[in-house]
Amino acid sequence: MADNTSSPAPIRSSWSGKWGFILAASASAVGLGNMWRFPYLAAKYGGGIFLLVYVVLVVTFGFALMMAETALGRKTGQSAIGAFSTLNKKWKFVGILASIVPFVITPYYALIGGWVTKYMIAYITTPASEIASDGYFTGFILQNPETYFYLIIFLLLTILIVALGVNKGIENVNRVLMPLLILMSIGISIYALTLPGALSGLAFYLIPDFSKFSVELVLGALGQMFYSLSLAMGIMITYGSYFSREHDLEHSVRRIEIFDTSIAMLAGFMIIPASFAALGSGEAVMTHAGPGLMFGVLPTVFNSIGALGPMLGFLFFMLVFFAAMTSCISLFETCTSIIADGFKLSRKTAILASGIFVVAMGIFVNMGYDNLLWMDPMHSLFGLGEYQDFQLLDFFDFISNTILMPIVALLTCIFIGYIVKPQAIIDEVKLSSAFKGEKLFVVMIKYVAPVLLVVILISYTLNTAGIITI
C-alpha cells in the first residue's frame, strides 16, 4: 500500500528550480541578525575564535536541523502544523509552537525594518551631521508618529511582494536583491578597510584569541546560528514544502549555509573595522550592541568621512533595508502559509488575514514607545529593556528567541530522532540525490543537537533567575 504521508499537497506553489529555493532561503537567513548581532558577538568573543566556533556549528548543528526541517516540509507538502500532524498527530503541538514564532517575530521585525527605511531616506533628505547627532535615534522612535508611517510602508511593501506569489513575487525579488546585497556588502567592506584605524579592527576580527574561548562563547555562537539560519520558526518547513523532489536537497542546504555565513562575515568586515575607526577598540564596539551600533555608532562614522559620508550611509542602510525586507518576506510568507493550510483558505484570504494581524500587532508593539500609562505595569512585571519604552519589543523578542525557538528545535530533534526516526528524513533526501552527510545528520539530530539545546535552555533559565550570567 502506498505511503500517502510522503505525497505533497496536490495544489501548491513551488519554486521554479533549485536556485529559486536557495536564493529565497538564503534571503530569509540573511537579515538584521547578520547585520548587527553577528559583528557585535564577534567583537565580544574575540573575533577569530568566535568565527571558528560559529562556522563549525553551522556545518554540523545547523546543517542537521535545516536538513530535518526542509525535508519535513518537502515530504509532507505542508507548513509546520500540517507537517508534524501528517507524520504523527500527537506531535501536532510542535507545529503549533513553531507556527507561533513567525507571528511573534514579524511585527517587531517590521518595526525595526521601518527604522531602517527611515534612515535610508534620511541620508537623502537630512544632513549627515544631524543624523549622527546625539538624540536623533531616540527622538525618532520615542513618541514620534513617523514611526507608524515607516512601519506601515515597510509592511505594505512586504505584503505586496508576497501577494505576487512564490515565483513572481518572492523568487523574482530575491533574484535581484540577493546579488545586490552581496555586491554592496563587498563594496562597503572594501571601503571600510580604507578608513584610518580600520586595519586594527580587521586584525581583531580575524585573528583568534584562544584565551577567550569559553562555554559562554559557544552558547553565543549557537544562539546566533540558530536565529540567523531561520531555524525553529516554521520558515524552512514552509519553504521546503515548495521544493521539488527533482532537485538535490543536501546540495541546496549547503549553499544556504555558505550564503548566510558569507554575508554575516561580510557584515563583520563592514562594521567592525569602521567601528574601530570611530571607537578604537573591540571592547568599545561590543558596548554598542544592537540598535546602538547601527543607528548610533555607524552614522558617526559616516559623518566623519566627509563628502562621501551621506552616499555611503545611504548605501549601507539600503543594504540593511534589503536584508530586512528579504527576511520579513519569508516571515510573512510563513504566516500566510500557516493560515492557508490550517484554515483551508485561499492564498488571497490568508494574505489578507496575515496582513491585518501583522499590521495591528506592529502598531501595538510600536505603542510601547509612547510612554502610555498602561505600559508601566508591564514594565514592572517583566523588567525588560534598558528604558521603560523598550519593553514590548524586547518582551516579544525574549519570548520568540529565548523561549520558543530553543524549545521547538529540541522537540523537532526528539521528533525526528526518536519518533519518526532519522530514516524518514534520509529516505526523503535520497529521492533526489545521495546523502553524503547522512552519518553526521544522524549523530547530530539524535545526540549532539538535543544536548546543546538542553544546555541553552538551562543556561537561559539560570541566567533569568540570576544564578549565573551568560
C-alpha positions in Angstrom: 0.0 0.0 0.0 1.4 3.4 -0.9 2.6 5.8 1.8 0.3 8.7 1.5 2.1 10.8 4.1 5.0 11.3 1.7 2.9 12.8 -1.0 2.8 16.6 -1.3 -0.5 18.5 -1.4 -1.9 18.3 -4.9 -2.3 22.1 -5.4 0.6 24.1 -4.1 3.1 26.7 -5.3 6.6 25.7 -6.0 10.0 27.2 -6.7 11.0 27.4 -10.4 14.1 25.4 -9.6 16.9 24.7 -7.1 18.4 28.2 -7.2 15.0 29.8 -6.7 14.8 27.9 -3.4 18.4 28.6 -2.5 18.1 32.3 -3.0 14.8 32.5 -1.2 16.0 30.5 1.8 19.3 32.4 1.9 17.4 35.7 1.7 15.4 34.5 4.7 18.5 33.7 6.6 20.3 36.9 5.7 18.7 39.6 7.9 19.1 42.0 10.8 20.8 39.3 12.9 23.6 39.2 10.4 23.9 42.9 10.1 24.3 44.0 13.7 24.2 41.0 16.0 26.9 38.9 14.4 29.5 41.8 14.4 28.7 42.6 18.0 29.1 39.0 19.1 32.3 38.6 17.1 33.7 41.7 18.8 32.6 40.5 22.2 34.1 37.0 21.9 37.5 37.7 20.5 37.0 37.9 16.7 38.6 34.9 15.0 37.8 32.3 17.7 34.2 33.2 17.5 34.2 32.9 13.7 35.8 29.4 14.0 33.3 28.2 16.5 30.4 29.7 14.6 31.4 28.0 11.3 31.8 24.6 13.0 28.3 24.9 14.5 26.8 26.0 11.2 28.2 23.0 9.2 27.2 20.5 11.9 24.3 21.5 14.2 22.8 24.0 11.6 23.1 21.5 8.8 21.3 18.8 10.7 18.4 20.9 11.8 18.0 22.7 8.4 18.0 19.3 6.6 15.4 18.0 9.0 13.1 21.0 8.7 13.4 21.3 4.9 13.0 17.6 4.2 10.0 17.6 6.6 8.3 20.3 4.5 9.1 18.6 1.2 8.0 15.2 2.5 4.6 16.4 3.6 3.9 19.3 1.3 2.7 21.3 4.3 3.7 24.2 6.6 4.7 23.4 10.2 1.4 22.4 11.7 0.4 20.1 8.9 3.9 18.7 8.5 4.1 17.4 12.1 0.4 16.4 12.2 0.8 14.4 8.9 3.6 12.3 10.3 2.2 11.9 13.9 -1.0 13.6 15.0 0.1 13.5 18.7 3.0 15.8 17.8 0.9 18.4 16.1 1.6 20.7 19.1 5.2 21.1 18.0 4.0 22.5 14.7 1.7 24.8 16.6 4.6 26.1 18.7 6.8 26.6 15.7 3.9 28.4 14.0 3.6 30.9 16.8 7.2 32.1 16.3 6.7 34.0 13.0 3.5 35.6 14.3 5.5 36.9 17.3 8.6 38.0 15.3 7.1 39.6 12.2 5.5 42.6 13.8 8.6 43.8 15.7 10.9 42.8 12.9 8.9 45.0 10.6 9.1 47.8 13.2 12.9 47.7 13.0 12.6 47.5 9.2 10.7 50.7 9.4 13.6 52.3 11.3 16.0 51.2 8.6 13.7 52.6 6.0 13.7 56.0 7.8 17.5 56.1 8.0 17.9 55.1 4.3 15.6 58.0 3.3 17.2 60.4 5.8 20.5 60.1 4.1 18.9 61.7 1.0 16.9 64.4 2.8 18.9 65.2 6.0 22.5 66.4 6.6 24.7 63.5 7.9 25.8 65.6 10.8 22.2 65.8 12.1 21.7 62.0 11.7 24.9 61.5 13.7 23.9 63.9 16.5 23.0 62.7 20.0 19.3 62.0 20.4 18.5 61.7 16.7 17.6 58.0 17.0 15.7 58.2 20.3 14.0 61.4 19.1 12.7 59.4 16.1 11.5 56.2 17.9 10.0 57.9 21.1 6.5 59.4 20.7 7.0 60.1 17.0 4.1 59.5 14.6 6.7 59.0 11.8 7.5 55.5 13.2 3.9 54.3 12.4 4.3 55.7 8.8 7.6 53.8 8.2 6.4 50.7 9.9 3.3 50.5 7.6 5.3 51.4 4.5 7.7 48.6 5.2 4.9 46.1 5.8 2.9 47.1 2.8 6.0 46.5 0.6 6.4 43.1 2.2 2.8 42.2 1.7 2.8 43.3 -1.9 5.8 41.1 -2.8 4.2 38.1 -1.0 0.9 38.8 -2.7 2.6 38.4 -6.1 3.2 34.8 -5.3 6.1 32.4 -4.7 7.5 32.7 -8.2 6.6 36.2 -9.4 6.9 37.8 -6.0 9.3 36.1 -3.6 11.6 34.4 -6.0 11.9 37.2 -8.5 12.6 39.8 -5.9 15.2 37.7 -4.3 16.9 37.1 -7.6 17.5 40.8 -7.7 18.0 41.7 -4.1 20.4 38.9 -3.1 23.1 39.6 -5.7 22.8 43.4 -5.0 23.1 42.7 -1.3 26.3 40.6 -1.8 27.9 43.2 -4.2 27.0 46.1 -1.9 28.4 44.2 1.1 31.7 43.6 -0.7 31.9 47.2 -1.9 31.2 48.7 1.5 33.6 46.3 3.2 36.4 47.2 0.9 35.8 50.9 1.6 35.5 50.4 5.3 39.0 48.9 5.3 40.5 52.1 3.9 39.4 54.2 7.0 42.1 55.2 9.5 42.4 52.6 12.2 40.3 50.0 10.3 43.2 47.5 9.8 43.5 47.2 13.6 39.8 46.3 13.6 40.4 43.8 10.8 43.1 42.1 12.8 40.9 42.0 15.8 38.1 40.5 13.8 40.1 37.7 12.1 43.0 36.7 14.4 41.6 34.3 17.0 42.3 34.8 20.7 42.1 31.3 22.1 42.3 32.6 25.6 38.7 33.9 25.1 37.3 30.5 24.3 34.5 29.7 26.8 31.2 28.0 27.2 29.6 31.4 27.0 31.2 31.9 23.6 29.8 28.6 22.3 26.4 29.5 23.6 26.6 32.9 22.0 27.7 31.4 18.6 25.0 28.7 18.9 22.3 31.3 19.6 23.4 33.4 16.7 23.5 30.5 14.3 20.1 29.4 15.5 18.5 32.8 14.8 20.5 33.5 11.6 19.6 30.3 9.7 15.8 30.8 10.3 15.5 27.6 12.2 12.7 26.5 14.6 10.2 29.1 13.3 8.5 27.2 10.5 10.2 29.0 7.7 12.4 26.2 6.4 9.5 23.7 6.7 7.3 26.1 4.6 10.0 26.8 2.0 10.8 23.0 1.9 7.1 22.3 1.0 7.6 24.4 -2.2 10.7 22.5 -3.1 10.6 19.9 -5.9 11.8 16.3 -5.4 13.7 16.6 -8.6 16.3 18.8 -7.0 19.2 18.0 -4.7 18.2 18.9 -1.2 21.5 18.4 0.6 23.4 20.5 -2.0 20.8 23.3 -1.6 21.1 23.4 2.2 24.9 23.6 2.0 24.6 26.5 -0.4 22.2 28.3 2.0 24.8 27.8 4.8 27.5 29.3 2.6 25.4 32.3 1.6 24.3 33.1 5.2 27.7 32.7 6.8 29.4 34.7 4.0 27.0 37.7 4.5 27.4 37.5 8.2 31.2 37.6 7.8 30.9 40.5 5.3 28.8 42.4 7.9 31.7 42.0 10.3 34.1 43.3 7.6 31.8 46.4 7.2 31.0 47.2 10.8 33.9 46.1 13.0 36.8 48.0 11.1 34.5 51.0 10.7 33.5 51.0 14.3 37.2 50.5 15.3 37.9 53.6 13.3 35.3 55.5 15.4 35.7 53.9 18.8 39.2 52.5 18.9 38.7 49.0 20.4 36.7 45.8 20.3 35.6 46.5 23.9 34.1 49.8 22.8 32.4 48.1 19.8 30.7 45.5 22.0 29.2 48.1 24.3 27.1 49.3 21.5 25.0 46.2 20.9 22.0 46.1 18.5 20.4 49.4 17.6 23.1 51.4 19.4 25.7 50.1 16.9 23.8 50.5 13.8 21.8 53.7 14.5 24.3 55.4 16.7 27.9 54.5 16.0 27.8 54.0 12.2 26.1 57.4 11.4 29.0 58.9 13.4 31.4 57.0 11.2 29.7 58.2 8.0 29.6 61.8 9.2 33.4 61.7 9.9 34.1 60.6 6.3 33.3 63.9 4.7 31.7 64.4 1.3 31.3 60.7 0.7 29.6 60.1 4.1 26.0 60.7 3.0 26.3 58.4 0.0 28.0 55.7 2.0 25.3 56.0 4.7 22.6 55.7 2.1 24.2 52.7 0.5 24.7 51.0 3.9 21.1 51.5 5.0 19.9 50.4 1.6 21.8 47.2 2.1 20.3 46.7 5.5 16.9 47.5 4.1 17.3 44.7 1.5 18.4 42.3 4.2 15.5 43.2 6.5 13.0 43.0 3.6 14.1 39.6 2.4 13.8 38.2 5.9 10.4 39.8 6.6 9.1 38.4 3.3 10.0 34.9 4.5 8.4 35.5 7.9 5.2 36.9 6.3 5.0 34.1 3.7 5.3 31.6 6.6 2.4 33.3 8.4 0.4 33.2 5.2 1.1 29.5 4.5 0.2 28.6 8.1 -3.1 30.3 7.9 -3.9 29.0 4.4 -3.0 25.4 5.4 -4.6 25.5 8.9 -7.9 27.0 7.9 -8.1 25.7 4.3 -8.3 29.3 3.0 -7.3 30.7 -0.4 -3.9 32.4 -0.6 -5.5 35.8 -1.1 -7.7 35.4 2.0 -4.7 34.1 4.0 -2.6 37.1 2.9 -5.3 39.5 3.9 -5.7 37.8 7.4 -1.9 37.8 7.9 -1.7 41.4 6.8 -4.4 42.6 9.2 -2.8 40.7 12.1 0.8 41.8 11.4 -0.1 45.5 10.9 -2.2 45.6 14.0 0.4 43.9 16.1 3.2 46.1 14.6 1.2 49.2 15.7 0.7 47.6 19.1 4.5 47.0 19.5 5.2 50.5 18.3 2.9 51.9 21.0 5.4 50.7 23.6 7.4 53.8 22.6 4.7 56.2 23.5 5.1 56.3 27.4 1.5 55.2 27.8 0.4 54.7 31.4 -0.8 51.2 30.8 2.7 50.2 29.9 4.1 50.8 33.4 2.7 47.6 35.0 4.0 45.6 32.1 7.5 47.1 32.5 7.4 46.4 36.3 6.2 42.8 35.7 8.8 41.8 33.0 11.6 44.2 33.7 12.8 44.0 30.1 14.6 46.8 28.3 17.0 49.5 29.3 14.2 52.0 29.0 10.6 51.8 30.0 9.6 52.4 26.4 11.5 49.4 25.0 9.8 46.5 26.8 7.2 45.5 24.3 9.8 44.8 21.5 12.2 43.3 24.0 9.5 41.2 25.5 8.4 39.7 22.2 12.0 39.1 21.2 12.6 37.3 24.5 9.5 35.1 24.1 10.4 34.1 20.5 14.2 33.8 20.6 14.9 32.8 24.2 12.0 30.5 24.9 10.0 29.3 21.9 12.8 28.7 19.3 15.1 26.5 21.5 12.0 24.5 22.7 10.8 24.0 19.1 14.3 23.0 18.0 14.7 20.5 20.8 11.2 19.0 20.2 12.0 18.8 16.5 15.2 16.8 17.2 13.3 14.4 19.5 10.5 14.0 16.9 12.9 13.3 14.1 15.5 11.3 16.2 13.1 9.1 18.2 9.5 9.3 16.9 9.5 9.1 13.1 13.2 8.2 13.2 16.0 9.7 11.1 15.4 7.2 8.3 12.2 9.0 7.3 14.3 12.2 6.5 17.1 10.2 4.9 14.7 8.4 2.6 13.2 11.8 1.6 16.7 13.3 0.9 17.7 10.3 -1.2 14.7 10.6 -3.5 16.7 13.3 -5.4 20.4 12.5 -4.6 22.8 10.7 -2.4 23.0 11.9 1.2 26.7 12.5 1.8 26.2 13.9 5.2 23.9 11.0 6.4 26.0 9.8 9.3 26.7 13.4 10.5 23.0 14.1 10.3 22.0 11.1 12.4 24.6 11.8 15.1 23.7 15.5 15.4 19.9 15.1 15.3 19.8 12.2 17.8 22.6 13.1 20.3 24.6 16.3 19.9 21.9 18.8 19.0 19.5 17.8 21.8 22.3 18.1 24.4 23.3 21.5 23.1 19.7 22.7 23.1 19.1 21.5 26.7 22.3 23.4 27.7 21.0 26.5 26.1 17.6 26.3 27.8 19.1 25.5 31.2 21.6 28.3 30.8 18.9 30.9 29.9 16.8 29.7 32.8 19.6 30.0 35.3 20.6 33.4 33.8 17.0 34.7 34.1 16.9 33.5 37.7 20.1 35.4 38.4 22.0 32.3 39.3 24.6 32.6 36.5 25.5 35.3 34.0 25.8 34.5 30.3 
